[in-house]
Amino acid sequence: MRASPFLVEAKSGVSGYTHLFARISEDENGYTILVRLYNKEKPRNAAWGEELADSFETASMLIAALAAEFAIPEGRIKIEIQMHNMKAGTQH
């Protein structure tokens, strides 16, 4: 299942989200990014989305763009990475 592009705008121009969770999963054709924006103080104030990316770098940039757009500080971002073969493509 592929969701529509993950675009959310706050009515007041100020984000009600305080945290970001993202999971990057390696697939046969690229990477799937699952993202959840939420507010710990207001559990109903949450949004999630799924997007496809052709590279790990693109997936990372999408997450960084969301964090910047919603002013989520680094300490409130959690990222999980699921790779098929972690050694493939790495340089030593």
PDB file as gemmi writes it, atoms N, CA and C in Angstrom:
CRYST1    1.000    1.000    1.000  90.00  90.00  90.00 P 1                      
ATOM      1  N   MET A   1       0.842  -1.174   0.000  1.00  0.00           N  
ATOM      2  CA  MET A   1       0.000   0.000   0.000  1.00  0.00           C  
ATOM      3  C   MET A   1       0.888   1.239   0.000  1.00  0.00           C  
ATOM      4  N   ARG A   2       0.572   2.177  -0.843  1.00  0.00           N  
ATOM      5  CA  ARG A   2       1.331   3.422  -0.902  1.00  0.00           C  
ATOM      6  C   ARG A   2       0.378   4.570  -0.611  1.00  0.00           C  
ATOM      7  N   ALA A   3       0.722   5.359   0.351  1.00  0.00           N  
ATOM      8  CA  ALA A   3      -0.103   6.506   0.732  1.00  0.00           C  
ATOM      9  C   ALA A   3       0.222   7.690  -0.171  1.00  0.00           C  
ATOM     10  N   SER A   4      -0.631   8.675  -0.136  1.00  0.00           N  
ATOM     11  CA  SER A   4      -0.371   9.900  -0.880  1.00  0.00           C  
ATOM     12  C   SER A   4       0.782  10.651  -0.224  1.00  0.00           C  
ATOM     13  N   PRO A   5       1.374  11.622  -0.932  1.00  0.00           N  
ATOM     14  CA  PRO A   5       2.493  12.368  -0.339  1.00  0.00           C  
ATOM     15  C   PRO A   5       2.136  12.925   1.038  1.00  0.00           C  
ATOM     16  N   PHE A   6       3.111  12.923   1.910  1.00  0.00           N  
ATOM     17  CA  PHE A   6       2.907  13.310   3.300  1.00  0.00           C  
ATOM     18  C   PHE A   6       3.031  14.815   3.437  1.00  0.00           C  
ATOM     19  N   LEU A   7       1.920  15.518   3.332  1.00  0.00           N  
ATOM     20  CA  LEU A   7       1.913  16.968   3.472  1.00  0.00           C  
ATOM     21  C   LEU A   7       0.841  17.367   4.474  1.00  0.00           C  
ATOM     22  N   VAL A   8       1.238  18.058   5.504  1.00  0.00           N  
ATOM     23  CA  VAL A   8       0.303  18.494   6.539  1.00  0.00           C  
ATOM     24  C   VAL A   8       0.648  19.929   6.901  1.00  0.00           C  
ATOM     25  N   GLU A   9      -0.339  20.783   6.991  1.00  0.00           N  
ATOM     26  CA  GLU A   9      -0.095  22.170   7.378  1.00  0.00           C  
ATOM     27  C   GLU A   9      -0.968  22.527   8.571  1.00  0.00           C  
ATOM     28  N   ALA A  10      -0.395  23.185   9.545  1.00  0.00           N  
ATOM     29  CA  ALA A  10      -1.155  23.649  10.694  1.00  0.00           C  
ATOM     30  C   ALA A  10      -1.966  24.873  10.308  1.00  0.00           C  
ATOM     31  N   LYS A  11      -3.173  24.997  10.857  1.00  0.00           N  
ATOM     32  CA  LYS A  11      -4.038  26.134  10.542  1.00  0.00           C  
ATOM     33  C   LYS A  11      -3.402  27.452  10.954  1.00  0.00           C  
ATOM     34  N   SER A  12      -2.772  27.478  12.099  1.00  0.00           N  
ATOM     35  CA  SER A  12      -2.202  28.725  12.617  1.00  0.00           C  
ATOM     36  C   SER A  12      -0.804  29.006  12.091  1.00  0.00           C  
ATOM     37  N   GLY A  13      -0.245  28.055  11.328  1.00  0.00           N  
ATOM     38  CA  GLY A  13       1.118  28.224  10.849  1.00  0.00           C  
ATOM     39  C   GLY A  13       2.134  27.728  11.856  1.00  0.00           C  
ATOM     40  N   VAL A  14       1.681  27.294  13.042  1.00  0.00           N  
ATOM     41  CA  VAL A  14       2.556  26.757  14.073  1.00  0.00           C  
ATOM     42  C   VAL A  14       2.220  25.279  14.240  1.00  0.00           C  
ATOM     43  N   SER A  15       3.234  24.460  14.233  1.00  0.00           N  
ATOM     44  CA  SER A  15       3.014  23.019  14.339  1.00  0.00           C  
ATOM     45  C   SER A  15       2.615  22.626  15.754  1.00  0.00           C  
ATOM     46  N   GLY A  16       1.673  21.709  15.846  1.00  0.00           N  
ATOM     47  CA  GLY A  16       1.291  21.158  17.138  1.00  0.00           C  
ATOM     48  C   GLY A  16       2.039  19.874  17.441  1.00  0.00           C  
ATOM     49  N   TYR A  17       2.972  19.497  16.556  1.00  0.00           N  
ATOM     50  CA  TYR A  17       3.740  18.265  16.737  1.00  0.00           C  
ATOM     51  C   TYR A  17       5.026  18.558  17.502  1.00  0.00           C  
ATOM     52  N   THR A  18       5.353  17.673  18.425  1.00  0.00           N  
ATOM     53  CA  THR A  18       6.558  17.858  19.234  1.00  0.00           C  
ATOM     54  C   THR A  18       7.603  16.769  19.007  1.00  0.00           C  
ATOM     55  N   HIS A  19       7.188  15.652  18.404  1.00  0.00           N  
ATOM     56  CA  HIS A  19       8.083  14.508  18.206  1.00  0.00           C  
ATOM     57  C   HIS A  19       7.916  13.939  16.794  1.00  0.00           C  
ATOM     58  N   LEU A  20       8.974  13.288  16.320  1.00  0.00           N  
ATOM     59  CA  LEU A  20       8.952  12.638  15.024  1.00  0.00           C  
ATOM     60  C   LEU A  20       9.554  11.253  15.158  1.00  0.00           C  
ATOM     61  N   PHE A  21       8.835  10.254  14.663  1.00  0.00           N  
ATOM     62  CA  PHE A  21       9.361   8.894  14.585  1.00  0.00           C  
ATOM     63  C   PHE A  21       9.403   8.520  13.117  1.00  0.00           C  
ATOM     64  N   ALA A  22      10.510   7.922  12.679  1.00  0.00           N  
ATOM     65  CA  ALA A  22      10.623   7.487  11.288  1.00  0.00           C  
ATOM     66  C   ALA A  22      11.272   6.113  11.227  1.00  0.00           C  
ATOM     67  N   ARG A  23      10.785   5.309  10.285  1.00  0.00           N  
ATOM     68  CA  ARG A  23      11.395   3.999  10.027  1.00  0.00           C  
ATOM     69  C   ARG A  23      11.722   3.947   8.541  1.00  0.00           C  
ATOM     70  N   ILE A  24      12.987   3.681   8.238  1.00  0.00           N  
ATOM     71  CA  ILE A  24      13.422   3.495   6.858  1.00  0.00           C  
ATOM     72  C   ILE A  24      13.643   2.004   6.675  1.00  0.00           C  
ATOM     73  N   SER A  25      12.906   1.412   5.729  1.00  0.00           N  
ATOM     74  CA  SER A  25      13.017  -0.020   5.457  1.00  0.00           C  
ATOM     75  C   SER A  25      13.499  -0.221   4.027  1.00  0.00           C  
ATOM     76  N   GLU A  26      14.511  -1.043   3.876  1.00  0.00           N  
ATOM     77  CA  GLU A  26      15.018  -1.355   2.543  1.00  0.00           C  
ATOM     78  C   GLU A  26      14.066  -2.334   1.864  1.00  0.00           C  
ATOM     79  N   ASP A  27      13.689  -2.041   0.632  1.00  0.00           N  
ATOM     80  CA  ASP A  27      12.841  -2.905  -0.174  1.00  0.00           C  
ATOM     81  C   ASP A  27      13.619  -3.318  -1.425  1.00  0.00           C  
ATOM     82  N   GLU A  28      13.004  -4.157  -2.230  1.00  0.00           N  
ATOM     83  CA  GLU A  28      13.652  -4.582  -3.473  1.00  0.00           C  
ATOM     84  C   GLU A  28      13.876  -3.420  -4.429  1.00  0.00           C  
ATOM     85  N   ASN A  29      12.951  -2.465  -4.451  1.00  0.00           N  
ATOM     86  CA  ASN A  29      13.020  -1.357  -5.404  1.00  0.00           C  
ATOM     87  C   ASN A  29      13.475  -0.044  -4.795  1.00  0.00           C  
ATOM     88  N   GLY A  30      13.933  -0.038  -3.574  1.00  0.00           N  
ATOM     89  CA  GLY A  30      14.351   1.207  -2.933  1.00  0.00           C  
ATOM     90  C   GLY A  30      14.108   1.163  -1.439  1.00  0.00           C  
ATOM     91  N   TYR A  31      13.520   2.231  -0.920  1.00  0.00           N  
ATOM     92  CA  TYR A  31      13.315   2.361   0.519  1.00  0.00           C  
ATOM     93  C   TYR A  31      11.907   2.865   0.799  1.00  0.00           C  
ATOM     94  N   THR A  32      11.309   2.330   1.849  1.00  0.00           N  
ATOM     95  CA  THR A  32      10.005   2.799   2.313  1.00  0.00           C  
ATOM     96  C   THR A  32      10.238   3.584   3.594  1.00  0.00           C  
ATOM     97  N   ILE A  33       9.663   4.776   3.658  1.00  0.00           N  
ATOM     98  CA  ILE A  33       9.788   5.623   4.843  1.00  0.00           C  
ATOM     99  C   ILE A  33       8.422   5.728   5.491  1.00  0.00           C  
ATOM    100  N   LEU A  34       8.324   5.284   6.723  1.00  0.00           N  
ATOM    101  CA  LEU A  34       7.110   5.431   7.520  1.00  0.00           C  
ATOM    102  C   LEU A  34       7.405   6.519   8.541  1.00  0.00           C  
ATOM    103  N   VAL A  35       6.567   7.538   8.584  1.00  0.00           N  
ATOM    104  CA  VAL A  35       6.803   8.679   9.476  1.00  0.00           C  
ATOM    105  C   VAL A  35       5.574   8.925  10.327  1.00  0.00           C  
ATOM    106  N   ARG A  36       5.799   9.228  11.586  1.00  0.00           N  
ATOM    107  CA  ARG A  36       4.713   9.605  12.497  1.00  0.00           C  
ATOM    108  C   ARG A  36       5.118  10.878  13.224  1.00  0.00           C  
ATOM    109  N   LEU A  37       4.304  11.899  13.104  1.00  0.00           N  
ATOM    110  CA  LEU A  37       4.470  13.140  13.859  1.00  0.00           C  
ATOM    111  C   LEU A  37       3.454  13.117  14.979  1.00  0.00           C  
ATOM    112  N   TYR A  38       3.868  13.489  16.175  1.00  0.00           N  
ATOM    113  CA  TYR A  38       2.932  13.446  17.290  1.00  0.00           C  
ATOM    114  C   TYR A  38       3.315  14.427  18.379  1.00  0.00           C  
ATOM    115  N   ASN A  39       2.380  14.595  19.315  1.00  0.00           N  
ATOM    116  CA  ASN A  39       2.559  15.462  20.468  1.00  0.00           C  
ATOM    117  C   ASN A  39       2.288  14.616  21.706  1.00  0.00           C  
ATOM    118  N   LYS A  40       3.285  14.431  22.563  1.00  0.00           N  
ATOM    119  CA  LYS A  40       3.124  13.579  23.754  1.00  0.00           C  
ATOM    120  C   LYS A  40       2.056  14.105  24.702  1.00  0.00           C  
ATOM    121  N   GLU A  41       1.878  15.405  24.744  1.00  0.00           N  
ATOM    122  CA  GLU A  41       0.895  16.000  25.646  1.00  0.00           C  
ATOM    123  C   GLU A  41      -0.526  15.875  25.107  1.00  0.00           C  
ATOM    124  N   LYS A  42      -0.655  15.756  23.800  1.00  0.00           N  
ATOM    125  CA  LYS A  42      -1.963  15.649  23.150  1.00  0.00           C  
ATOM    126  C   LYS A  42      -1.940  14.467  22.189  1.00  0.00           C  
ATOM    127  N   PRO A  43      -2.148  13.242  22.695  1.00  0.00           N  
ATOM    128  CA  PRO A  43      -2.026  12.036  21.862  1.00  0.00           C  
ATOM    129  C   PRO A  43      -2.905  12.044  20.617  1.00  0.00           C  
ATOM    130  N   ARG A  44      -4.014  12.759  20.640  1.00  0.00           N  
ATOM    131  CA  ARG A  44      -4.869  12.816  19.457  1.00  0.00           C  
ATOM    132  C   ARG A  44      -4.257  13.661  18.342  1.00  0.00           C  
ATOM    133  N   ASN A  45      -3.295  14.481  18.703  1.00  0.00           N  
ATOM    134  CA  ASN A  45      -2.631  15.345  17.729  1.00  0.00           C  
ATOM    135  C   ASN A  45      -1.471  14.570  17.092  1.00  0.00           C  
ATOM    136  N   ALA A  46      -1.810  13.716  16.120  1.00  0.00           N  
ATOM    137  CA  ALA A  46      -0.805  12.892  15.460  1.00  0.00           C  
ATOM    138  C   ALA A  46      -1.141  12.761  13.984  1.00  0.00           C  
ATOM    139  N   ALA A  47      -0.121  12.543  13.198  1.00  0.00           N  
ATOM    140  CA  ALA A  47      -0.284  12.311  11.769  1.00  0.00           C  
ATOM    141  C   ALA A  47       0.786  11.318  11.341  1.00  0.00           C  
ATOM    142  N   TRP A  48       0.477  10.512  10.370  1.00  0.00           N  
ATOM    143  CA  TRP A  48       1.476   9.589   9.864  1.00  0.00           C  
ATOM    144  C   TRP A  48       1.357   9.492   8.352  1.00  0.00           C  
ATOM    145  N   GLY A  49       2.422   9.012   7.751  1.00  0.00           N  
ATOM    146  CA  GLY A  49       2.429   8.848   6.306  1.00  0.00           C  
ATOM    147  C   GLY A  49       3.519   7.886   5.893  1.00  0.00           C  
ATOM    148  N   GLU A  50       3.404   7.450   4.667  1.00  0.00           N  
ATOM    149  CA  GLU A  50       4.364   6.518   4.103  1.00  0.00           C  
ATOM    150  C   GLU A  50       4.759   7.027   2.730  1.00  0.00           C  
ATOM    151  N   GLU A  51       6.039   6.928   2.428  1.00  0.00           N  
ATOM    152  CA  GLU A  51       6.538   7.419   1.147  1.00  0.00           C  
ATOM    153  C   GLU A  51       7.622   6.466   0.660  1.00  0.00           C  
ATOM    154  N   LEU A  52       7.837   6.431  -0.638  1.00  0.00           N  
ATOM    155  CA  LEU A  52       8.898   5.625  -1.232  1.00  0.00           C  
ATOM    156  C   LEU A  52      10.035   6.531  -1.668  1.00  0.00           C  
ATOM    157  N   ALA A  53      11.258   6.011  -1.568  1.00  0.00           N  
ATOM    158  CA  ALA A  53      12.436   6.757  -2.010  1.00  0.00           C  
ATOM    159  C   ALA A  53      13.338   5.809  -2.787  1.00  0.00           C  
ATOM    160  N   ASP A  54      14.065   6.348  -3.758  1.00  0.00           N  
ATOM    161  CA  ASP A  54      14.943   5.517  -4.572  1.00  0.00           C  
ATOM    162  C   ASP A  54      16.301   5.257  -3.921  1.00  0.00           C  
ATOM    163  N   SER A  55      16.660   6.062  -2.919  1.00  0.00           N  
ATOM    164  CA  SER A  55      17.957   5.879  -2.253  1.00  0.00           C  
ATOM    165  C   SER A  55      17.831   6.190  -0.762  1.00  0.00           C  
ATOM    166  N   PHE A  56      18.810   5.718  -0.007  1.00  0.00           N  
ATOM    167  CA  PHE A  56      18.842   5.981   1.426  1.00  0.00           C  
ATOM    168  C   PHE A  56      19.023   7.480   1.680  1.00  0.00           C  
ATOM    169  N   GLU A  57      19.817   8.130   0.839  1.00  0.00           N  
ATOM    170  CA  GLU A  57      20.052   9.563   0.980  1.00  0.00           C  
ATOM    171  C   GLU A  57      18.757  10.355   0.798  1.00  0.00           C  
ATOM    172  N   THR A  58      17.952   9.968  -0.187  1.00  0.00           N  
ATOM    173  CA  THR A  58      16.674  10.638  -0.405  1.00  0.00           C  
ATOM    174  C   THR A  58      15.752  10.427   0.781  1.00  0.00           C  
ATOM    175  N   ALA A  59      15.723   9.203   1.305  1.00  0.00           N  
ATOM    176  CA  ALA A  59      14.897   8.905   2.482  1.00  0.00           C  
ATOM    177  C   ALA A  59      15.315   9.788   3.655  1.00  0.00           C  
ATOM    178  N   SER A  60      16.605   9.923   3.867  1.00  0.00           N  
ATOM    179  CA  SER A  60      17.117  10.761   4.957  1.00  0.00           C  
ATOM    180  C   SER A  60      16.744  12.224   4.768  1.00  0.00           C  
ATOM    181  N   MET A  61      16.820  12.696   3.519  1.00  0.00           N  
ATOM    182  CA  MET A  61      16.475  14.093   3.242  1.00  0.00           C  
ATOM    183  C   MET A  61      14.986  14.356   3.479  1.00  0.00           C  
ATOM    184  N   LEU A  62      14.136  13.392   3.160  1.00  0.00           N  
ATOM    185  CA  LEU A  62      12.700  13.559   3.413  1.00  0.00           C  
ATOM    186  C   LEU A  62      12.421  13.704   4.907  1.00  0.00           C  
ATOM    187  N   ILE A  63      13.088  12.897   5.706  1.00  0.00           N  
ATOM    188  CA  ILE A  63      12.910  12.968   7.163  1.00  0.00           C  
ATOM    189  C   ILE A  63      13.431  14.305   7.690  1.00  0.00           C  
ATOM    190  N   ALA A  64      14.585  14.723   7.217  1.00  0.00           N  
ATOM    191  CA  ALA A  64      15.150  16.000   7.649  1.00  0.00           C  
ATOM    192  C   ALA A  64      14.245  17.167   7.259  1.00  0.00           C  
ATOM    193  N   ALA A  65      13.646  17.089   6.071  1.00  0.00           N  
ATOM    194  CA  ALA A  65      12.749  18.162   5.623  1.00  0.00           C  
ATOM    195  C   ALA A  65      11.508  18.246   6.509  1.00  0.00           C  
ATOM    196  N   LEU A  66      10.955  17.097   6.891  1.00  0.00           N  
ATOM    197  CA  LEU A  66       9.796  17.104   7.796  1.00  0.00           C  
ATOM    198  C   LEU A  66      10.159  17.679   9.154  1.00  0.00           C  
ATOM    199  N   ALA A  67      11.305  17.261   9.679  1.00  0.00           N  
ATOM    200  CA  ALA A  67      11.741  17.776  10.978  1.00  0.00           C  
ATOM    201  C   ALA A  67      11.903  19.292  10.928  1.00  0.00           C  
ATOM    202  N   ALA A  68      12.474  19.789   9.847  1.00  0.00           N  
ATOM    203  CA  ALA A  68      12.658  21.238   9.711  1.00  0.00           C  
ATOM    204  C   ALA A  68      11.321  21.950   9.536  1.00  0.00           C  
ATOM    205  N   GLU A  69      10.442  21.396   8.695  1.00  0.00           N  
ATOM    206  CA  GLU A  69       9.152  22.035   8.439  1.00  0.00           C  
ATOM    207  C   GLU A  69       8.320  22.181   9.706  1.00  0.00           C  
ATOM    208  N   PHE A  70       8.381  21.186  10.586  1.00  0.00           N  
ATOM    209  CA  PHE A  70       7.570  21.210  11.799  1.00  0.00           C  
ATOM    210  C   PHE A  70       8.381  21.581  13.039  1.00  0.00           C  
ATOM    211  N   ALA A  71       9.612  22.055  12.849  1.00  0.00           N  
ATOM    212  CA  ALA A  71      10.476  22.532  13.935  1.00  0.00           C  
ATOM    213  C   ALA A  71      10.615  21.502  15.056  1.00  0.00           C  
ATOM    214  N   ILE A  72      10.889  20.245  14.673  1.00  0.00           N  
ATOM    215  CA  ILE A  72      11.098  19.179  15.653  1.00  0.00           C  
ATOM    216  C   ILE A  72      12.586  19.169  16.005  1.00  0.00           C  
ATOM    217  N   PRO A  73      12.939  19.376  17.281  1.00  0.00           N  
ATOM    218  CA  PRO A  73      14.358  19.382  17.659  1.00  0.00           C  
ATOM    219  C   PRO A  73      14.967  17.978  17.568  1.00  0.00           C  
ATOM    220  N   GLU A  74      16.256  17.920  17.342  1.00  0.00           N  
ATOM    221  CA  GLU A  74      16.982  16.665  17.155  1.00  0.00           C  
ATOM    222  C   GLU A  74      16.733  15.658  18.283  1.00  0.00           C  
ATOM    223  N   GLY A  75      16.659  16.122  19.500  1.00  0.00           N  
ATOM    224  CA  GLY A  75      16.454  15.235  20.651  1.00  0.00           C  
ATOM    225  C   GLY A  75      15.079  14.574  20.700  1.00  0.00           C  
ATOM    226  N   ARG A  76      14.177  15.039  19.849  1.00  0.00           N  
ATOM    227  CA  ARG A  76      12.820  14.473  19.824  1.00  0.00           C  
ATOM    228  C   ARG A  76      12.542  13.709  18.529  1.00  0.00           C  
ATOM    229  N   ILE A  77      13.616  13.318  17.866  1.00  0.00           N  
ATOM    230  CA  ILE A  77      13.505  12.539  16.633  1.00  0.00           C  
ATOM    231  C   ILE A  77      14.060  11.148  16.889  1.00  0.00           C  
ATOM    232  N   LYS A  78      13.285  10.136  16.527  1.00  0.00           N  
ATOM    233  CA  LYS A  78      13.737   8.755  16.645  1.00  0.00           C  
ATOM    234  C   LYS A  78      13.649   8.136  15.257  1.00  0.00           C  
ATOM    235  N   ILE A  79      14.753   7.512  14.823  1.00  0.00           N  
ATOM    236  CA  ILE A  79      14.796   6.889  13.503  1.00  0.00           C  
ATOM    237  C   ILE A  79      15.233   5.441  13.643  1.00  0.00           C  
ATOM    238  N   GLU A  80      14.470   4.536  13.038  1.00  0.00           N  
ATOM    239  CA  GLU A  80      14.835   3.121  12.960  1.00  0.00           C  
ATOM    240  C   GLU A  80      15.198   2.813  11.519  1.00  0.00           C  
ATOM    241  N   ILE A  81      16.221   1.992  11.336  1.00  0.00           N  
ATOM    242  CA  ILE A  81      16.654   1.618   9.998  1.00  0.00           C  
ATOM    243  C   ILE A  81      16.637   0.103   9.894  1.00  0.00           C  
ATOM    244  N   GLN A  82      15.947  -0.419   8.874  1.00  0.00           N  
ATOM    245  CA  GLN A  82      15.870  -1.858   8.640  1.00  0.00           C  
ATOM    246  C   GLN A  82      16.470  -2.155   7.273  1.00  0.00           C  
ATOM    247  N   MET A  83      17.642  -2.787   7.270  1.00  0.00           N  
ATOM    248  CA  MET A  83      18.337  -3.105   6.032  1.00  0.00           C  
ATOM    249  C   MET A  83      18.411  -4.614   5.858  1.00  0.00           C  
ATOM    250  N   HIS A  84      18.407  -5.065   4.592  1.00  0.00           N  
ATOM    251  CA  HIS A  84      18.543  -6.495   4.301  1.00  0.00           C  
ATOM    252  C   HIS A  84      19.960  -6.968   4.624  1.00  0.00           C  
ATOM    253  N   ASN A  85      20.948  -6.273   4.126  1.00  0.00           N  
ATOM    254  CA  ASN A  85      22.335  -6.629   4.331  1.00  0.00           C  
ATOM    255  C   ASN A  85      23.098  -5.356   4.665  1.00  0.00           C  
ATOM    256  N   MET A  86      23.367  -5.156   5.949  1.00  0.00           N  
ATOM    257  CA  MET A  86      23.966  -3.899   6.374  1.00  0.00           C  
ATOM    258  C   MET A  86      25.372  -3.673   5.819  1.00  0.00           C  
ATOM    259  N   LYS A  87      26.087  -4.740   5.424  1.00  0.00           N  
ATOM    260  CA  LYS A  87      27.435  -4.571   4.913  1.00  0.00           C  
ATOM    261  C   LYS A  87      27.464  -4.170   3.443  1.00  0.00           C  
ATOM    262  N   ALA A  88      26.391  -4.459   2.717  1.00  0.00           N  
ATOM    263  CA  ALA A  88      26.369  -4.151   1.289  1.00  0.00           C  
ATOM    264  C   ALA A  88      26.407  -2.634   1.078  1.00  0.00           C  
ATOM    265  N   GLY A  89      27.288  -2.190   0.213  1.00  0.00           N  
ATOM    266  CA  GLY A  89      27.333  -0.774  -0.121  1.00  0.00           C  
ATOM    267  C   GLY A  89      28.109   0.090   0.851  1.00  0.00           C  
ATOM    268  N   THR A  90      28.688  -0.491   1.887  1.00  0.00           N  
ATOM    269  CA  THR A  90      29.461   0.326   2.836  1.00  0.00           C  
ATOM    270  C   THR A  90      30.933   0.312   2.442  1.00  0.00           C  
ATOM    271  N   GLN A  91      31.610   1.368   2.746  1.00  0.00           N  
ATOM    272  CA  GLN A  91      33.050   1.470   2.460  1.00  0.00           C  
ATOM    273  C   GLN A  91      33.799   1.394   3.776  1.00  0.00           C  
ATOM    274  N   HIS A  92      34.913   0.701   3.759  1.00  0.00           N  
ATOM    275  CA  HIS A  92      35.732   0.547   4.977  1.00  0.00           C  
ATOM    276  C   HIS A  92      37.072   1.154   4.768  1.00  0.00           C  
TER     277      HIS A  92                                                      
END                                                                             
